[in-house]
Amino acid sequence: MPITVVSAGVKSILDIPATLERLETLSVPVLGYGTDRFPSFWLTDSGFELDWTVPDAAAVADVMAARDALGQQAGILVANPLPVEEQLDPAVHDRALTDALRMADEQGLTGKEVTPFLLLTIVELTGGESLAVNLKIAENNIRVAGEIALSWSGR
């Protein structure tokens, strides 16, 4: 059964162009929710443009219906950025990420050890600000997913 996922983008440490290319290769459409720019989790804009944008939940439901009508099985990724005023300050983000990556490297961390270390360290380096933004991301994604579900259920 196909799925629609609402996300604030990918982690800043990932190769965003490669991620978007892989999604395209897998026939997973990436819909910018009210944006034509791909978000990068704590930041509203990763600097990468999207091919598809939708204005609201009803438009996402329309895309879902078209996918089903065509017999497509691929998932849909709804790229849902935080409003600019709610994102982590880009300068704070960049500084904390650079420092956390350096610290992970100094400790020789690799693979699945890296992400939890980075998340915890960035929370510490931002004085908890990144955690507050994480909660806003969750709330925003839940709100949008709920709107999409309501629109879809009304069909």
N, C-alpha and C positions, 0 to 999 in steps of 0.2 A: 504494500500500500504506500503511495507517495506521501511525503511529509513536507510541511512548510515550517521553516525554522526562522525565528526572529533573533537577530544578533546585533550587538554593537560593534561588530568587526572582529578582527583577529588581534592577537597579542602583538605589541610593538616590536618584539624581537623576531617575529616571523618575516619571511620573504613575502611581502604582500603581493607583488606582481606575479610571483610563482604560484601563490595560493589562488589568485583570481584566474590565472591561466589553467590551473588544474581543475578548478570548478567548471570552467568553460569546456575543457576536454571531457569532463564527465557529464556534460549537458545539464549542469545545474545552473539555472538562471539566477542571477544576483540582481535583486530589485532594490534600488535606493528608495527608502521610505521618506518621501519629501525631500530628497537630495539626489544630486547626480555625482556625488563624491563618496568613496568608500570610507567608512569610519575605521579608526584603529583603537577600539575599545575605550581607553580613557580619553582619547582625543576625537573630536567630531570629524576631522578630515585627515585622512592618511596621505593625501596628495595624489590619490589615484582616482581617475574618473570611471564612472560606471556607464555601461551601455543602456541600461534600463532604469527608469524611475517611475514611481507610482505616487499619486498624491495622498492616498488614504487607504483605509482597510477595505473598502468596497472594491477598489481597483485590484488589490491583492487577491481578493476572492474571485474577481473576474479572471485573473491569470490562472488561479487554481482550477477554475471551471474549464478554461480553455485547455489546460494541461490534461485534465481528465477526459475531455471530449476527444482529444487527439490520441488517447491511449498512452500517453507518456507516463513513465514510471519514475523519472528523476525528481528529486526533491527541489524545493525552491528555497533560496536564502533571501530573507528580507533584511537588508542592511539598514539598521535603525540607529542613527547617531543620536547622542545626547545633544540638546541645545548647546550652542557655543558657551553660553553663560554658566552652564553646569559642568563642562568638561574640566579635567585637571589642567591647570595652567601649563601650556606647552613648555615653557622654560623650566618649570619645576619638574615636569615629566622627563624632559630630555636629560636634565642633570641627575635626577634620581636613577633613571635607567642606565645611564653611563656608569655611574658609581656602582650600582648593583651588579652590572655585568662584569665590571673590573673585579669586584669582590668575589663573585662566583668563579671567575678565572683564577684568581689568586688561591682559592680554596680547592681548585682542581675539579669542580663540579661538572658533571656531564649528564646528558640524557634526561631522564625523568627527575633527576635531582634538581635541575635548574629552575623549572617553573615555580615550585613551591618556595624555593629560596628567594627567587626574584620578587615574588608577590609579598612575602613577609618583609624582606629588606626594603622594598619600595614603600610599604606601609610605614616602616620605621623612619625612613629617610624623608618622607613627606609629612611626618607628624600626624599620621592617620588620615590625611586628606585623600589619598588614593582609595582608602577603604570607604570613605564617605561617598566618593564618586562611584565606586563599585555598587553600592546600595542604590544610588540613583539609576545606574545602568539597569540593574535588576528590575526596579520599579517601572522604568520606561519600557523595557522589553515585555514585561508582564502586561502592562497597559495596552501596548500595541497588539500583542498576541491575543488578548481578550477581545479587542475591537475586531480583529480579523476573524476570530472564532464566531463572534456574534453576526458579522456580515455573512460568513459562510453558512451558518445555521439558518439564516433567513432565506436561503435559496430553495 
